[in-house]
């Protein structure tokens, strides 16, 4: 197997507390639209239409005009952005026909060090792969949702030819040059028992990527009943997850260097705030159509939000308190802000 079994993360790290507050975000995510070609059971896209949010903000693509505001705003930031990820809360970026054009526009700014794409890969034909490589994608993050056609049908409600899917990934890998390909599957998508299933997955996909991992499924969406989908593990905290009683980290480190822009232009400090159904509790820093990334990142509303975290009140917040990310995602000691809360608090007046 050519790939390294590893999550995708940077090893070139600094002590986060030593560089705060930042003048510009290190990482940005822009959502290309929450419309998908799959209905995975663990995603809100699997819900019937009458339960899905009917707002235009949720069931629409990112417009070119809104994206242009985003790209122009990147040019106004004091420092270049390390990573811009084109993704979606619950959608497939390749369904947005403007995607290659968006990638080229980000490249043309000269202010983005790495452009990354999150995709389920189902639309990665050979022609589409060449178009994306030519547009300037640096990293392809591909989520595989089954090791057999049967698993794809059962979990995602789609009919695919797995052999053809793998052949398309092989073509992408053979033509990638200096780009990086990262392939991930959730443990619940393995057809066979965990150890055997992992080996099967690595054997199938490990020669067509640079990094590969089997990740633990997490109950991400409040709208989904994960009973029978996400299995309990020793020491599990899932039972209390959405009740806001999760322990662990007091301070979410990600929001100190990250922001996200929704398909409708809303600027939010993190991924869980994207959900329009949580609008009453979400921290919205503005809209990219009339608010710059710089103003959103350095503005009072974001500073107040970060102060709340530094005061270790995360579990009192209706969204942050129910979020699994600080406790369940990859954690690096360099990012731990809990021991430095009192030291950092005066810097966010």
C-alpha positions in Angstrom: 0.0 0.0 0.0 1.3 3.4 -1.0 -0.7 5.5 1.4 0.1 6.4 5.0 -2.6 5.4 7.5 -3.1 8.8 9.1 -5.6 11.6 9.4 -4.8 14.6 7.4 -3.3 17.4 9.5 -0.3 19.7 9.4 2.8 18.7 11.4 4.2 22.2 11.0 2.6 23.5 14.2 3.3 26.4 16.6 1.9 26.9 20.1 -1.4 28.5 19.3 -1.5 30.5 22.5 1.7 32.3 21.6 0.3 33.8 18.4 -3.1 34.9 19.5 -4.9 37.0 18.7 -4.4 36.6 15.0 -4.7 39.4 12.5 -6.2 37.2 9.9 -7.8 33.7 9.9 -5.4 30.8 9.1 -8.2 28.7 7.6 -11.5 29.5 5.9 -14.2 27.2 4.6 -16.8 28.3 2.0 -19.8 26.2 1.4 -20.6 25.7 -2.2 -24.3 24.7 -1.6 -26.1 22.1 0.5 -27.5 20.1 -2.4 -26.2 16.5 -2.6 -26.3 13.5 -5.0 -26.4 11.1 -2.1 -28.7 10.5 0.9 -26.4 9.0 3.5 -28.3 7.8 6.6 -26.1 9.7 8.9 -26.6 13.1 7.1 -29.5 15.5 7.0 -29.8 14.9 3.3 -31.4 11.6 4.1 -34.4 13.3 5.8 -37.7 13.5 3.8 -38.4 16.8 2.2 -41.0 17.8 4.7 -38.4 17.7 7.5 -35.7 19.4 5.7 -35.3 23.1 6.2 -37.2 24.8 3.3 -35.3 28.0 3.5 -33.4 29.2 0.4 -30.2 29.4 2.5 -30.2 25.6 3.0 -31.5 24.2 -0.4 -29.4 26.4 -2.7 -26.0 26.7 -4.3 -23.4 29.4 -3.5 -23.9 32.0 -6.2 -20.9 33.4 -8.2 -21.7 36.9 -7.0 -21.4 35.8 -3.3 -18.3 33.9 -4.0 -16.7 36.9 -5.7 -17.3 38.9 -2.5 -15.5 36.2 -0.6 -12.5 36.1 -3.0 -12.3 39.9 -3.0 -12.4 40.0 0.8 -9.5 37.5 1.0 -7.4 40.1 -0.8 -8.2 42.6 2.0 -6.8 40.5 4.8 -3.4 41.5 6.3 -2.0 38.0 5.9 -2.4 35.3 3.3 -4.8 32.5 4.2 -3.1 29.1 4.8 -6.1 27.0 3.7 -9.4 27.6 1.9 -11.6 24.6 1.9 -14.5 24.2 -0.5 -17.1 22.1 1.2 -20.7 22.0 2.4 -22.6 21.3 5.6 -24.6 18.6 3.8 -23.9 18.7 0.1 -21.6 17.8 -2.7 -19.4 20.6 -4.0 -19.0 19.0 -7.4 -22.7 19.6 -8.1 -21.9 23.4 -8.2 -21.0 24.0 -11.9 -18.9 27.0 -10.9 -16.5 25.0 -8.8 -13.5 24.9 -11.2 -14.0 28.6 -11.8 -14.1 29.3 -8.1 -10.8 27.4 -7.6 -9.1 29.3 -10.3 -10.3 32.6 -8.8 -8.9 31.7 -5.4 -5.6 30.8 -7.1 -5.6 34.2 -8.9 -5.8 36.1 -5.6 -2.3 35.1 -4.8 -3.4 35.1 -1.1 -4.3 31.5 -0.6 -1.5 29.0 0.2 -3.6 25.8 -0.2 -7.0 25.2 -1.9 -8.7 22.1 -0.6 -11.8 20.2 -1.8 -14.1 18.0 0.2 -16.1 15.6 -2.0 -17.7 12.2 -2.0 -16.0 11.5 -5.3 -19.0 10.1 -7.1 -18.8 12.8 -9.8 -15.0 12.5 -10.2 -15.0 11.3 -13.8 -11.7 11.4 -15.6 -12.7 14.6 -17.4 -13.8 16.3 -14.2 -10.5 15.2 -12.4 -8.4 16.8 -15.2 -10.5 20.0 -15.0 -10.1 20.3 -11.2 -6.3 19.5 -11.4 -6.0 22.2 -14.0 -8.0 24.7 -11.9 -5.5 24.4 -9.1 -6.8 22.1 -6.3 -4.0 21.3 -3.9 -5.7 18.7 -1.7 -8.6 16.3 -2.5 -10.3 15.1 0.6 -12.5 12.2 -0.6 -15.1 10.6 1.7 -15.8 7.0 0.7 -19.2 5.8 1.9 -18.9 2.0 1.3 -16.7 -0.8 0.2 -19.3 -2.5 -2.0 -22.1 -1.4 -4.2 -24.5 -3.0 -1.8 -23.2 -0.8 1.1 -23.6 2.3 -1.0 -27.2 1.4 -1.7 -28.0 0.6 1.9 -26.2 3.6 3.5 -26.5 6.3 0.8 -29.4 5.3 -1.4 -27.3 5.4 -4.5 -26.5 2.9 -7.2 -22.8 2.9 -8.0 -20.3 0.6 -9.7 -17.5 0.4 -7.1 -15.0 -0.9 -9.6 -15.6 2.1 -11.9 -15.5 4.4 -8.9 -12.1 3.1 -7.9 -10.8 3.3 -11.5 -11.7 7.0 -11.5 -9.8 7.5 -8.2 -6.8 5.6 -9.7 -6.9 8.0 -12.7 -6.9 11.0 -10.4 -4.0 9.6 -8.4 -2.0 8.9 -11.6 -2.4 12.4 -12.8 -2.2 14.4 -9.6 1.5 15.4 -9.8 2.3 17.3 -6.6 -1.3 17.4 -5.3 -2.3 15.4 -2.2 -5.2 12.9 -2.1 -6.7 11.9 1.3 -9.3 9.2 1.5 -11.5 8.6 4.5 -14.2 6.2 5.4 -16.4 6.1 8.5 -16.3 2.9 10.5 -20.1 2.4 10.0 -19.5 2.1 6.3 -17.3 -1.0 6.6 -19.2 -4.0 5.4 -17.1 -6.6 7.4 -16.2 -6.6 11.1 -13.9 -3.7 12.0 -10.4 -5.2 11.8 -11.2 -7.2 8.6 -13.2 -4.3 7.2 -10.3 -1.9 7.7 -7.9 -4.2 5.9 -10.3 -4.6 3.0 -10.7 -0.8 2.8 -6.9 -0.2 2.8 -6.4 -2.9 0.2 -9.1 -1.4 -2.1 -8.1 2.3 -1.8 -4.6 2.5 -0.3 -2.7 2.6 -3.6 -4.7 5.6 -4.9 -4.1 8.2 -2.2 -1.3 9.7 0.0 -3.1 9.4 3.3 -6.0 7.1 4.3 -8.0 6.6 7.5 -11.0 4.8 9.0 -12.7 7.5 11.1 -15.1 7.0 14.0 -18.6 8.2 13.0 -20.0 11.0 15.2 -23.6 12.2 15.8 -23.1 15.4 13.9 -26.6 16.5 13.0 -29.3 17.2 15.6 -32.0 16.3 13.2 -30.8 12.7 12.8 -31.7 9.9 15.2 -28.4 8.0 15.4 -29.8 5.0 17.2 -28.7 1.9 15.4 -26.3 4.0 13.2 -23.6 5.2 15.5 -22.7 2.5 18.0 -21.7 3.2 21.5 -18.0 2.8 22.6 -16.4 2.4 26.0 -16.6 5.7 27.8 -19.1 7.1 25.3 -20.4 10.5 25.8 -23.0 10.3 23.0 -26.0 9.8 25.2 -25.6 13.2 26.7 -24.1 14.9 23.6 -27.1 16.9 22.5 -28.1 17.7 26.0 -25.1 20.0 26.5 -23.5 17.9 29.2 -20.3 16.9 27.4 -17.1 17.2 29.5 -13.6 17.5 28.2 -12.3 20.7 26.6 -13.6 24.0 27.9 -12.1 26.0 25.0 -12.7 25.2 21.3 -9.3 26.0 19.8 -10.5 25.9 16.2 -12.5 29.1 16.3 -9.5 31.1 17.2 -8.0 30.7 13.7 -11.0 29.6 11.6 -14.2 31.0 10.0 -16.8 29.6 7.6 -19.0 31.3 5.0 -22.3 29.7 4.3 -23.9 29.3 0.8 -26.1 32.3 1.5 -23.1 34.4 2.6 -23.5 34.2 6.4 -20.1 34.4 8.1 -19.9 32.1 11.2 -17.1 31.2 13.5 -17.4 27.4 13.1 -19.1 24.6 11.2 -21.9 23.8 13.7 -23.1 27.4 13.5 -23.9 26.9 9.7 -27.2 25.1 10.3 -30.0 27.6 9.5 -32.3 25.7 11.9 -30.0 27.0 14.7 -30.3 30.6 13.6 -31.7 31.9 16.9 -28.7 30.6 18.8 -26.0 30.8 16.1 -23.2 33.4 16.3 -23.5 35.2 12.9 -20.6 37.6 12.3 -22.2 39.2 9.3 -22.8 38.4 5.6 -20.0 38.3 3.1 -22.2 40.4 0.7 -21.9 43.4 2.9 -19.3 42.5 5.6 -15.6 41.9 5.0 -13.8 38.9 6.3 -11.5 41.2 8.2 -14.3 43.1 9.9 -16.0 39.8 10.8 -12.7 38.3 12.2 -11.7 41.3 14.2 -15.1 42.6 15.1 -16.6 42.8 18.6 -19.1 40.0 18.1 -16.4 37.5 17.4 -14.2 38.9 20.3 -17.2 38.5 22.7 -17.7 34.9 21.4 -14.0 34.1 22.0 -14.1 35.7 25.5 -17.1 33.4 26.3 -14.9 30.4 25.5 -11.9 31.8 27.4 -14.2 32.3 30.4 -14.8 28.5 30.1 -18.5 28.9 29.5 -18.6 26.7 26.4 -21.0 24.2 28.0 -23.5 27.0 28.8 -23.8 28.0 25.2 -26.8 26.3 23.4 -24.7 25.3 20.4 -21.2 25.1 21.7 -22.3 23.1 24.7 -23.8 20.4 22.5 -20.9 20.2 20.1 -18.7 17.2 20.0 -15.9 18.7 18.0 -13.5 20.0 20.8 -13.7 16.6 22.5 -13.8 14.2 19.6 -11.7 15.6 16.8 -7.9 15.3 16.4 -6.2 17.1 19.2 -2.7 18.4 19.3 -1.1 19.6 22.5 0.1 22.8 20.7 -3.6 23.8 20.3 -4.7 23.3 23.9 -5.8 26.7 25.2 -7.5 25.5 28.5 -4.3 26.1 30.6 -3.9 29.6 29.3 -7.4 31.0 29.5 -6.6 33.7 32.2 -3.4 34.7 30.3 -5.3 35.1 27.0 -8.5 36.7 28.2 -7.1 40.3 28.4 -6.0 40.1 24.8 -9.6 39.8 23.6 -11.1 43.0 25.1 
